[in-house]
């Protein structure tokens, strides 16, 4: 299958799932600070790896993934309604901590720059 088509379908799935998390899911376990960072649909369109970033502690992250896993059937049904495909991909949710790692790295760099600046002034 054409890689451009797989990429476009991945982006459409990302839009649908993001909108569902924002408006459609009523599960209290799903944190309001949840973001879909990336979606990778397999070439045969059977599975969609959905990478989720959750701002919060470890318990919030685990609860959000559990809530999304329990809503997997509903999410798949909504993807099928909004995207016309022969096979609706099975969503698989993975926790993505790249945003938090980026914030942590930026903080470390700022600390190093601050310490270098302080030691250079003395």
Helices and strands as residue ranges (DSSP letters): H 3-19, I 20-24, E 34-41, E 47-54, H 58-70, H 72-82, E 90-95, H 98-121
